[in-house]
Amino acid sequence: MKAKATVLAVLTIGWFAYAGFASPGATEAFSGAPDLISPDGPTIWAMAVGSLIWPILLIPVIVALATITVWLARRDDQPAPIVTTPQEAPGDAPTTEIDAAPTPRVALQPADSGPAPVNVIEVPKTIPANPVEPLDAPTIQTYSVGKNPTDLFFDGEAIWVATQDDDAISRVSLDGEVLATLPSPQYPNSIAYDGESLWVGSYFAVRKFTTDGEFMAAAPMEFRRQSATLYAGGYVWVANSGRDTIVRITVDSEQADVIPVGRRPLAMAFDGEHIWTTNNEDDTVSKVSLDGEPMGTFPVGDGPRGVAIAGNHVWVTNSIDGTVSKLNFEGETVGVFDVGNLPGDIISDGESLWSGNRTDMTVSRLGFNGEHLGTFHLGKTPGAMAFDGSAVWVAHPAAGEMSKLVIEDIQIATFPVGNAPEPIIFDGEHLWVGNALSHTVSKINIDGATVGTFDAGGREPNALVFDGESIWTANQFDHTSSRISLDGEVIDTYPIATLPRTVVFDGENVWSSGCWEQLLYRVDGNGNSVPPVPTEGLGPINLFFDGDFVWAANAHSDSVTKFTLEGDIVGSFEVGDVPIAFAYDGENIWVANWRENTVSKMSRDGEDLGKFLVGGLPYGLVYDGENIWVANSQDGTVSKLSESGDVLATYPVGASPAKMVVVGDSIWVTNTSDDTITELSK
């Protein structure tokens, strides 16, 4: 095939070469070569060269066509796919022929293209890690505000938001209701309020408006990539990052004074007497008097971005270092404290500081002495922040949303366990956690102390169930289930489903299955095999016992199937995209739809009672007697839903929350990426 391609390429080039040199102009030029020494020779040469120009200009075309010819000749020069025949499994275990024809929802798909295997999402660990000691955790409420909210400020009654991609500014009530939306200059990215008028900055201009949106005046100069606007000391101050200056503007817009600072000033804060600005490319901060006199430039960390005044100090986020610098008003650094990755804005609530960590999608809370008061997951990238006197507001530019964080009466405590914890259950006295990647189970007191860590008897114990006497595991990569005594001793190990992902106990038998199965496998309490149960769905990745029936979540067919304890199918019912977890509220069944970010509610007869939006990649569900709790594995949060499906609150826990269990007044959550469990005291 390669030889054929080469011949075709040579023939192509040769044909064009022949066409050029055999042209009438070229023939005439060469035939007149003996007369070149005559007085007319130069003319003949000009004619010859002219007749040769056009084939020379065709050289790129020749090369392109030759390349195409080679590609066409070689495109089928690929090895034939290797076809393998599946080997028959040894033993007399029953098998089921898998029908690859599409189901009413989806077709059975290969391992690299379908929704299964479905695992809890892996994300970076929580940085800084939260301590064992209880922390006050914020309640998170999130509201839609417009496209790309870039700046926030509080006017004493409401929050103003600059939405850059809408070319608008909005006024939002403290309940999250948009009260008004006003047109603004193109691409607004900062906003300030002088007590009477709004000042809106875009990349090249700053304009003044009434609070009704009526244009009043423009600042008397051109800006270049202004990055922040601040009202302080009777002036409007603008950071002009493209010109390495800040500008002081009189409120009547009549005068503007340009003050040089460091390279690429990004943010400003007012300490009551001076303006402080972060110089992002100099790794410094500048101090400027209200008269516009530079008072000094001081070193901080790498990539300073946000600045706040609190506790008689200047606080600066160092975005490259992942730290916050604390400076006195003389510019001396008196402390440097770790926060998350790529910190941006920073604000004070009067008692502490909040730093938005953009890479981690978290906020860090620091005390005025630099003490760590918590790292809280938001599930969305934090941008500009504001404080309204009781709540911290955080813009999420990419999501077009804004979150309100309120410290109420919720506390979280975080405890270390093994590697990649996923399942968690309660035996009436102790918690049990399956550590999938350390192949162990942890036994834990309800005060969070680890009693013991025991071998699971198999690899990747990613499901647990308590039968009243023993703990049963699903060991995914050994295709087994281990029976473990309450003292942590492996009593025995039994073969169950292929790549088992779930186990439930119905009072008599232990059921198991996995995302590649079309059978539900059963063993009795002594590990003896019980005939398996065929299922209508594809990929039963999770099983649930509601006290009377066993339910299977079919990851490949976006359905759930209801079984009697004898294994008869009662019915199959459509839900959302990749169902993965169940809860039962005493009347209705709730299903987490992993890839759809929703929860479905249905009656026990399969009647659809609604579908409700929750956080990212919901992975676990539990009912506490009053509310449904959802583990949002992508967001690092859990959400509390009413029985009617309304999201009542969202709380931060840890990185990749997976499964939950209710113990008394607490919700316990496994954080798979953090190797921890969190107790949320509700």
HELIX and SHEET records of a PDB file:
HELIX    1   1 LYS A    2  PHE A   21  1                                  20    
HELIX    2   2 PRO A   24  SER A   31  1                                   8    
HELIX    3   3 ALA A   33  ILE A   37  5                                   5    
HELIX    4   4 GLY A   41  LEU A   57  1                                  17    
HELIX    5   5 ILE A   59  ARG A   74  1                                  16    
HELIX    6   6 GLN A  164  ASP A  166  5                                   3    
HELIX    7   7 GLN A  476  ASP A  478  5                                   3    
HELIX    8   8 TRP A  594  GLU A  596  5                                   3    
SHEET    1   A 4 LEU A 135  SER A 144  0                                        
SHEET    2   A 4 GLU A 401  PRO A 416 -1                                        
SHEET    3   A 4 VAL A 392  HIS A 396 -1                                        
SHEET    4   A 4 MET A 385  PHE A 387 -1                                        
SHEET    1   B 5 LEU A 135  SER A 144  0                                        
SHEET    2   B 5 GLU A 401  PRO A 416 -1                                        
SHEET    3   B 5 THR A 676  SER A 681 -1                                        
SHEET    4   B 5 SER A 666  ASN A 671 -1                                        
SHEET    5   B 5 PRO A 657  VAL A 663 -1                                        
SHEET    1   C 4 PRO A 149  PHE A 154  0                                        
SHEET    2   C 4 ILE A 159  THR A 163 -1                                        
SHEET    3   C 4 ALA A 168  VAL A 172 -1                                        
SHEET    4   C 4 VAL A 178  PRO A 183 -1                                        
SHEET    1   D 4 SER A 190  TYR A 193  0                                        
SHEET    2   D 4 LEU A 198  GLY A 201 -1                                        
SHEET    3   D 4 VAL A 206  PHE A 209 -1                                        
SHEET    4   D 4 PHE A 215  ALA A 218 -1                                        
SHEET    1   E 4 GLN A 226  ALA A 232  0                                        
SHEET    2   E 4 TYR A 235  ASN A 240 -1                                        
SHEET    3   E 4 THR A 245  THR A 250 -1                                        
SHEET    4   E 4 ALA A 256  PRO A 260 -1                                        
SHEET    1   F 4 PRO A 265  PHE A 270  0                                        
SHEET    2   F 4 HIS A 274  ASN A 279 -1                                        
SHEET    3   F 4 THR A 284  SER A 289 -1                                        
SHEET    4   F 4 PRO A 294  PRO A 299 -1                                        
SHEET    1   G 4 PRO A 304  ALA A 310  0                                        
SHEET    2   G 4 HIS A 313  ASN A 318 -1                                        
SHEET    3   G 4 THR A 323  LEU A 327 -1                                        
SHEET    4   G 4 THR A 333  ASP A 338 -1                                        
SHEET    1   H 4 PRO A 343  SER A 348  0                                        
SHEET    2   H 4 LEU A 353  ASN A 357 -1                                        
SHEET    3   H 4 THR A 362  LEU A 366 -1                                        
SHEET    4   H 4 HIS A 372  HIS A 377 -1                                        
SHEET    1   I 4 PRO A 421  PHE A 426  0                                        
SHEET    2   I 4 LEU A 431  ASN A 435 -1                                        
SHEET    3   I 4 THR A 440  ILE A 444 -1                                        
SHEET    4   I 4 THR A 450  ASP A 455 -1                                        
SHEET    1   J 4 PRO A 461  PHE A 466  0                                        
SHEET    2   J 4 ILE A 471  ASN A 475 -1                                        
SHEET    3   J 4 THR A 480  ILE A 484 -1                                        
SHEET    4   J 4 VAL A 490  PRO A 495 -1                                        
SHEET    1   K 4 THR A 502  PHE A 505  0                                        
SHEET    2   K 4 ASN A 509  SER A 513 -1                                        
SHEET    3   K 4 LEU A 519  ASP A 524 -1                                        
SHEET    4   K 4 SER A 529  PRO A 534 -1                                        
SHEET    1   L 4 PRO A 540  PHE A 545  0                                        
SHEET    2   L 4 VAL A 550  ASN A 554 -1                                        
SHEET    3   L 4 SER A 559  PHE A 563 -1                                        
SHEET    4   L 4 ILE A 569  GLU A 574 -1                                        
SHEET    1   M 4 PRO A 579  TYR A 584  0                                        
SHEET    2   M 4 ASN A 588  ASN A 593 -1                                        
SHEET    3   M 4 THR A 598  SER A 603 -1                                        
SHEET    4   M 4 ASP A 608  LEU A 613 -1                                        
SHEET    1   N 4 PRO A 618  TYR A 623  0                                        
SHEET    2   N 4 ILE A 628  ASN A 632 -1                                        
SHEET    3   N 4 THR A 637  LEU A 641 -1                                        
SHEET    4   N 4 VAL A 647  PRO A 652 -1                                        
END                                                                             
